[in-house]
Amino acid sequence: MSGQWAKLMVLGVVLSGLCLPARANTTGAESGVVTSPVDLSTTEKTVSIALLLPLRSEILRVPSEVLRAGFQAAYERERDSITINIVETGDSAQDIVSGYKAASALNDVVVGPLSRTGVTAVVQSDAVAKPTIALTPPDPAENGEIKLPPQMLVIALSIEEEARQVAEWALHDTKKGKAMVLFTQAAWQRRAAKAFETHWQQHGREVEGIEVPANDGFLNGRNLLQLKKQLETDRPTMIFLALDARQARQVRAVIGKDIALYGTSQLNPTALTDRAAAEPIAEMDGTRLLDIPWQLEPDHPAVMTYPRLVVDADQKRNADHERLYALGIDAYRVAREIAGRNTNFEIDGVTGKLKVHIDPAQARFERVTQQAVYREGSVVGVGEAR
């Protein structure tokens, strides 16, 4: 998982009060990995899918449980003759590789790992011999991107891919002029900024990246005032905010509404089901961003099909958890197709329009994410805003 998904896991952003499906009884495996059978009642077992998650990790447990809940929600509606097995690991590379080998030996398809270090360890272990759906990309190699095994498909919610799609959107909207990119020292923001800048430059356009100091997530006010003066001189055609929603609001409050702002899903801090009741953020009106259908389109056929993540009545929904839950839904749907030996297919998913192509040399995945805009203080899909 990349972008905010990587931040969610690595920093252990935890939402208390999750009411997730009860965990199945576990049995020990010789490798030390705990395998939790989810459903073994199928009389005509044709394929089995393993979901490999670091449920024994203190940091990654909650994200793992959220994703598992989405995966199981999809399974409950499209069981066919499929059995799924939850393979639990910790967060160490050795434990994850052991878990992967156990899952691969006993199942037809493996979904996971969930962390960048876990995917990297599995790739470097040369253990990938079964169709594998990684939930996040591996760490990049020193000389560029790491080469994936032919049977590994990465379906991460990628902050870098969002940034590239935002760049393409802005290129279409603005025919000339300089772009400015704002980010802090956060790793996911640096990756998003770099992805945007690279895509923008590849189309022959000028771009300037500016790192804004931040403390406890808040941008430095003095630097924002300096930025405002610079904008009056440079007059960029647009600004890409590789920032979170709170930081974006700070920028908008200081620079005003004369310059077009674009950003990623991290500019939308509200779960779809809370949108109507959320306090409007009027100062963000006109800001363009991307997000997934699960967060934007209540009338989307797939979004209407699956139940929402259940949280305690006194708990506020976490938008990142909603996205991770949605990833679990689409992960099962992709795994189900691959388990059925489908190697070239499209899915109108809850995380976007998905395309998968698998051949002996390479597995390729593409996700097109939904365009959105702030309107009357709320994030709505571009189609809704017209």
Phi, psi and omega in degrees: 000139182242179176062224181295334178295320176295318179298320181301317183280309187295320181273351176069045177293117189240133173254118181282158174088014178292135174250093184256164178304144181300141181283139181288161175298147183246153176230143182286145175248158182300329182286352185092355178276142178263124179251127183251104177295130179266317180208113179242020185269354182296125182281331180244081183282118179255318179218158175231140181241129177261136173251108186264111185224146178277062183288346177263007178271131178296321183281320189261002185298310184295311175304322179296317181294322178296313180295319178299322180299318177293319179299315181290327177298319178290321180298321181298335182261346180218064183286318187050230177247043184254139171248135174246145180231129178271122178253114184266137174225176166271205181249005178282150181300318181297317180295319181292318178296319177299316178297319179298315181298319178296318180294318181293325182290331188251357184226162181274329180223142177242130174251119184130177002287180184258336184256154178300316180295325179293315178297318178301315181297319179295316179299314183288343180281348183058031184263358186281103179236355178238157175307127186229129181249097180285142184266359177202156178284161175285166172296142180294148175286165182299327182259020179131201182288144179284143181281126181273149173298149183303332183267007180256127177246129179257120182242031183301152166279092192270121176294328178293318180292322174302315181299319179294320178292325175296318179300317179296320177299312181292326176299321179291323183281329185238113186280342180205172177104167184270143173256145175243140183239125180250136179203165175250193180284354181300137185300317183293328178290322177298319180294317179297316180298316181296319180297316179296311183302315181298315181295319181297315181293327179297340178260018174074020183254151182276141181214146176228126177264136180230120175273124181256122179301143180222148177227120183056035177087351180261136179286150180289122184297320181297320179293326178293323177293322175296322178298318180301318178296320180295321180296325179294333179271313186282325182049063177294156181284336178196164176234130172263121181264099173274059188227172172269177187297319181296318179292323179297321178297322177299315181298311182299320181297328183273317188269347181083196188245017183280340183248135180293132178248138176230152178198185182263188179299341181289354173276355179249099184268004189247134175292149183304317183290344179261358189300315184296326184267351184289150177293127182299146176247075190299328183294344181269000183306136181093346179290130182261144181203173174245149171202175185269156178307324180303332181263351189232329194239088180295336181265004177297133184307316181288321180299322180287340186285324190255147179289155177283154173300131183271129175232161178300149184300331182267007182255138175279140180292147179255119185299323179292323176295322178299319179293321180292321175299316178297322177299322177299319178299309183290331177298318178294318182296320176292316180299321180298318177296315181293322177298331177275013178065029175271121185249358181212102186206165176232146178227130172275086193269174178281350175252004180136183177274118188254139174232132180232132174222124182237125174229174184301336184267332189196149172251128184239139182227139177223136175233126173258120185266157186281136174281145181214171181207150171282126179221124183054039175081007183228149177277126178225153175300150182302323178298324179289333187276351182283000000 
